[in-house]
Amino acid sequence: MVNDEGWCFDDVASLRIDHFMRIITAIRAKGTKPEIIGKCIMRYAERWLPGIDAELEGLRGYGYGKNELHFSILIGRKEDEGIVHSKEQKNIIESLVSILPPQPEAVPCKFLLEILKMAMVYSASQALISELEKRAGMMLENANVNDLLIPNYKSEEQGKMAKPLEQRTMHNTDVVRRIVEYFLMHEQEQQQLPLTSGKSSVSKLLDNYLAEVAKDPNLSITKFQVLAEALPEKARTCDDGIYRAIDTYLKTHPSLSEYDRKRLCKIMNCGKLSLDACMHAAQNERLPLRTVIQVLFSEQVKMRAAMQGKDPAASDNNSEQEITQTSTKTEIMTLRAELENVKTQMTELQRDYF
């Protein structure tokens, strides 16, 4: 039996891919733990697939940072040499994926997403890409935003894409949407088991991802909306994250029509915004007036309910509770003042337009 201590990862990682696969097949037949096989596959990939940075050239644009790059295939090699290299890399990727143990603990989600990026670069089969998307979806709660920043690119085999570089989105949101859909399918299959729901953590992950891709001026409102609504509304316990993403999108796309701004703001539930988010939204000139009013009304309702829910007897001889209540009343007065101001502005706008 092969164990973790006696396994020479580096020696096996130096083999040709066909020899490597034979060894992995043999040790799997002997009952080796999937985690050990996964480590060996990861070591082999590290050696023979040097990573996105070594194979792709980053093109900075749109004011994005170091983790927000647009990638394209390096074509510095001679043409024949590049074709041979691409075929070898594609063969390694497809071979490694074919021998991945089915157990989710075999390899981390980060590795699956890195292999997925490489598979797309080297035009692996759609079946293989779908398999990686499905496996990543089953472990999506373990991913981070950078893992999901899957770039759009033009590979040598794809030729020219439909849109020129300056019109293409920087990140492939369609892949992320499919991964989220696979996550939901997996959650539905596991719903009979206790403690399997990862919707809360995935909703935060998705909202943070949306806040990143919203900086792309070429991201259409439809793609943003479809991705934002990929999770059910009940998956978000707080809508501060999606509000931040929407505000980022509005900031990056200042020429949106009033209709599109309203359409975008319908994604969030104003009743799930924190007080800080509500106060920010109340003064946010990028939001439609209707949304601002909804935010203010919603916060007033929550504050009123919170005040009515207090036990009057509990506040006797308790100065701290009195201070809290006074503070709450002050906040309500502030919100009401903001609401009256918005109503006045809306009346003036209606008078100007009608």
C-alpha positions in Angstrom: 0.0 0.0 0.0 1.3 3.4 -1.0 1.3 5.9 1.8 1.8 9.7 1.9 5.2 9.4 3.6 6.6 6.9 1.1 5.3 8.4 -2.0 8.0 10.1 -4.1 6.0 12.9 -5.8 8.9 14.5 -7.6 10.1 11.2 -9.1 6.7 10.3 -10.5 6.1 13.9 -11.7 9.2 13.7 -13.9 7.7 10.8 -16.0 6.0 11.1 -19.4 2.3 11.5 -19.2 1.5 8.0 -20.5 3.8 6.4 -17.9 2.4 8.7 -15.2 -1.1 7.6 -16.0 -0.2 3.9 -15.7 1.3 4.4 -12.3 -1.7 6.4 -11.0 -4.0 3.7 -12.4 -2.0 1.0 -10.6 -1.9 2.7 -7.2 -5.6 3.5 -7.4 -6.3 -0.2 -7.9 -4.4 -0.8 -4.7 -6.7 1.5 -2.7 -4.5 4.5 -2.3 -6.3 7.4 -0.7 -7.8 10.0 -3.1 -6.0 12.8 -1.3 -2.6 11.2 -2.1 -3.5 10.7 -5.7 -4.8 14.2 -5.9 -1.5 15.6 -4.5 0.4 13.6 -7.1 -1.7 14.9 -9.9 -1.3 18.5 -8.6 2.5 18.1 -8.4 2.5 16.7 -12.0 0.4 19.7 -13.2 2.7 22.1 -11.4 5.7 20.6 -13.2 4.3 20.3 -16.7 1.6 23.0 -16.7 3.7 26.0 -15.4 0.6 28.0 -14.9 -1.5 30.7 -16.4 1.2 33.4 -16.0 3.8 31.4 -17.9 1.4 30.7 -20.8 -0.6 33.8 -21.0 0.3 37.5 -21.5 -1.5 40.0 -19.4 -2.9 43.1 -21.0 -3.7 45.8 -18.5 -6.7 47.8 -19.3 -9.7 49.7 -17.9 -7.7 50.6 -14.8 -7.7 47.0 -13.5 -5.2 45.9 -10.9 -2.7 43.0 -11.0 -5.4 40.4 -10.3 -7.7 41.8 -13.0 -5.9 41.2 -16.3 -7.0 40.3 -19.8 -5.2 37.4 -21.2 -4.2 36.3 -24.6 -2.1 33.4 -25.9 1.6 34.1 -26.2 2.7 33.7 -29.8 6.4 34.5 -29.4 7.4 30.9 -30.3 7.9 29.7 -33.8 4.6 28.6 -35.4 5.4 24.9 -35.7 6.9 24.7 -32.2 3.9 26.5 -30.8 1.5 24.0 -32.3 3.4 21.0 -31.0 3.6 22.5 -27.6 -0.1 23.3 -27.5 -1.0 19.7 -28.4 1.3 18.4 -25.7 -0.3 20.7 -23.1 -3.8 19.8 -24.2 -3.0 16.1 -24.0 -1.6 16.5 -20.4 -4.7 18.5 -19.3 -7.1 15.9 -20.7 -5.1 13.0 -19.3 -4.9 14.5 -15.8 -8.6 15.3 -15.7 -9.5 11.8 -16.8 -7.7 10.2 -13.8 -8.9 12.7 -11.1 -10.5 10.7 -8.2 -14.2 11.5 -8.0 -14.1 12.3 -4.3 -14.4 16.0 -3.6 -11.5 15.9 -1.1 -9.1 14.7 -3.7 -8.1 18.2 -5.0 -9.1 21.7 -3.9 -11.5 23.9 -5.8 -8.7 26.3 -6.6 -6.9 23.6 -8.6 -10.0 22.6 -10.5 -10.5 26.2 -11.6 -6.9 26.6 -12.6 -7.1 23.5 -14.7 -10.3 24.8 -16.2 -8.6 28.0 -17.3 -5.8 26.0 -18.9 -8.4 23.6 -20.6 -10.1 26.6 -22.1 -6.8 28.1 -23.3 -5.8 24.9 -25.1 -9.3 24.3 -26.5 -10.0 21.0 -24.6 -13.2 19.2 -25.4 -16.5 20.7 -24.2 -17.2 17.5 -22.3 -14.0 17.9 -20.3 -14.7 21.6 -19.6 -18.3 20.8 -18.5 -16.9 18.1 -16.2 -14.5 20.6 -14.6 -17.3 23.2 -14.2 -19.5 20.6 -12.5 -16.8 19.5 -10.1 -15.9 23.2 -9.3 -19.6 23.8 -8.6 -19.8 21.0 -6.1 -17.0 22.8 -4.1 -17.8 26.4 -4.9 -18.0 27.5 -1.3 -14.3 26.9 -1.0 -13.4 29.2 -3.9 -12.4 32.9 -3.7 -13.0 35.8 -6.1 -9.6 35.5 -7.8 -10.2 31.9 -8.5 -13.3 32.8 -10.4 -11.7 35.6 -12.5 -11.6 33.5 -15.6 -10.3 35.6 -18.5 -11.7 35.9 -22.0 -9.0 35.1 -24.5 -8.4 34.3 -28.1 -6.6 31.0 -28.6 -4.6 30.0 -31.7 -7.1 27.3 -32.6 -10.2 29.6 -32.2 -8.9 32.2 -34.7 -10.6 35.6 -34.7 -13.4 36.2 -32.3 -16.7 37.9 -33.1 -15.7 41.1 -31.3 -12.4 43.0 -31.4 -10.4 43.2 -28.3 -11.6 46.6 -27.2 -15.2 45.4 -27.2 -14.7 42.1 -25.4 -15.4 41.6 -21.8 -12.3 40.9 -19.7 -13.8 38.0 -17.8 -15.8 35.0 -18.9 -19.0 35.4 -16.8 -20.8 32.6 -18.7 -18.5 30.0 -17.2 -19.1 31.3 -13.7 -22.8 31.3 -14.2 -22.7 27.6 -15.2 -20.6 26.8 -12.2 -23.2 28.5 -9.9 -25.9 26.5 -11.6 -24.0 23.3 -11.0 -23.6 24.3 -7.4 -27.4 24.8 -7.0 -28.0 21.4 -8.6 -25.6 19.8 -6.2 -27.2 21.6 -3.2 -30.6 20.3 -4.3 -29.4 16.8 -4.5 -27.9 17.0 -1.0 -30.7 18.9 0.6 -31.9 15.8 2.5 -28.5 15.8 4.4 -27.9 18.1 7.4 -25.4 21.0 7.3 -24.9 20.9 3.5 -26.1 24.3 2.6 -23.3 26.6 1.4 -25.7 29.2 -0.2 -24.8 31.9 2.3 -21.0 31.8 1.6 -21.6 31.4 -2.1 -23.9 34.4 -2.2 -21.1 36.5 -0.6 -18.6 35.1 -3.1 -20.9 35.8 -6.0 -21.6 39.4 -4.9 -17.8 40.0 -4.5 -17.2 38.6 -7.9 -19.9 40.8 -9.4 -18.3 43.8 -7.8 -15.1 43.0 -9.6 -16.5 42.3 -13.1 -18.8 45.3 -12.8 -15.7 47.4 -13.4 -15.6 46.2 -17.0 -17.2 48.8 -19.3 -18.0 46.1 -21.8 -20.0 43.9 -19.5 -23.7 44.1 -20.6 -26.4 44.7 -18.1 -28.1 41.5 -19.2 -25.0 39.4 -18.3 -24.7 41.2 -15.0 -28.4 40.7 -14.2 -28.5 37.0 -15.2 -25.5 36.3 -13.0 -26.8 38.3 -10.0 -30.1 36.4 -10.2 -28.4 33.0 -10.6 -28.9 32.4 -6.9 -32.4 32.3 -5.3 -33.4 35.5 -3.4 -33.5 33.7 -0.1 -29.8 32.8 -0.5 -28.8 36.3 0.5 -29.3 37.2 4.2 -27.9 40.6 3.6 -28.0 42.6 0.3 -25.1 44.9 1.1 -22.8 43.0 -1.3 -25.1 43.0 -4.3 -25.8 46.7 -3.6 -22.0 47.4 -3.7 -21.8 45.5 -7.0 -24.8 47.4 -8.5 -23.3 50.7 -7.4 -20.0 49.8 -9.0 -21.7 48.9 -12.2 -23.6 52.2 -12.2 -20.4 54.1 -11.6 -18.6 52.3 -14.5 -21.6 52.7 -16.8 -22.7 56.3 -16.2 -24.7 56.5 -19.5 -27.3 53.9 -18.5 -30.8 54.9 -19.2 -33.3 55.4 -16.4 -35.1 52.2 -17.4 -31.8 50.2 -17.2 -30.9 51.7 -13.8 -34.4 50.8 -12.4 -34.0 47.3 -13.9 -30.6 46.9 -12.2 -31.8 48.1 -8.8 -34.7 45.6 -8.8 -32.1 42.9 -8.3 -31.6 43.9 -4.7 -34.0 43.7 -1.8 -34.0 47.0 0.0 -35.3 45.4 3.1 -32.1 43.4 3.4 -29.7 46.4 3.5 -27.9 47.3 6.6 -28.2 50.8 8.2 -24.9 51.9 6.7 -25.9 50.7 3.3 -29.2 52.5 3.6 -27.6 55.7 4.6 -25.2 55.4 1.6 -28.0 54.6 -0.8 -30.1 57.5 0.5 -27.4 59.9 -0.7 -26.4 58.0 -3.8 -27.2 60.1 -6.9 -26.6 57.2 -9.2 -29.7 55.4 -7.9 -33.1 56.0 -9.3 -35.3 58.2 -7.0 -37.8 55.4 -6.7 -35.1 53.1 -5.3 -33.9 55.7 -2.8 -37.5 56.1 -1.6 -37.9 52.3 -1.2 -34.7 52.2 0.8 -35.8 54.9 3.2 -39.3 53.5 3.7 -37.8 50.0 4.3 -35.4 51.3 6.9 -38.1 53.2 8.7 -40.3 50.1 8.8 -37.5 48.1 10.3 -36.7 50.7 12.9 -40.3 51.1 13.9 -40.7 47.4 14.3 -37.5 47.2 16.4 -38.7 50.0 18.7 -42.2 48.4 19.1 -40.6 45.1 19.9 -38.8 46.4 23.0 -40.1 45.6 26.4 -41.0 48.9 28.1 -40.3 47.5 31.6 -36.8 46.5 30.6 -35.9 50.1 29.9 -36.6 51.3 33.5 -33.5 52.4 35.3 -31.4 51.5 32.2 -29.7 54.6 30.8 -27.9 52.6 28.1 -31.2 51.5 26.6 -32.5 55.0 26.8 -29.5 56.3 24.9 -30.0 53.6 22.3 -33.7 54.5 21.9 -32.8 58.2 21.6 -30.2 57.4 18.9 -32.7 55.3 17.0 -35.3 58.1 17.1 -32.6 60.5 15.8 -31.8 58.1 13.0 -35.5 57.9 12.1 -35.8 61.7 12.0 -32.8 61.8 9.8 -34.3 59.3 7.4 -37.6 61.1 7.4 -35.8 64.4 6.6 -34.0 62.6 3.7 -37.3 61.2 2.5 -39.0 64.6 2.5 -36.0 66.0 0.6 -36.3 63.2 -2.0 -40.0 63.8 -2.3 -39.4 67.5 -2.9 -36.8 66.6 -5.6 -39.2 64.2 -7.2 -42.0 66.7 -7.3 -39.7 69.3 -8.9 -38.6 66.7 -11.5 -42.2 65.8 -12.3 -43.0 69.5 -12.7 -40.0 70.0 -15.0 -40.9 67.0 -17.2 -44.7 67.2 -17.2 
